Amino acid sequence: MKHSLLDILCCPVCKGDLVLRVEKEDEKEILEGGLHCAACNVEYPIHEGIPDLLPRQTR
């Protein structure tokens, strides 16, 4: 996931802001980590550079 995507991403449930947590990245993108919504208290994982923004109940 590119860092620039954080500016346009929001929580798919409440449309709130997401906070990035980086576990692994290279010079171009975030490879592993998560996006956390404080309003919903939900963590959306980033795996192999792909954020999984599906709401929890449909995962």
Secondary structure, 3 states (H helix, E strand, C coil): CCHHHHHCCCCCCCCCCEEEEEEEECCCCEEEEEEEECCCCEEEEEECCEECCCCHHHC
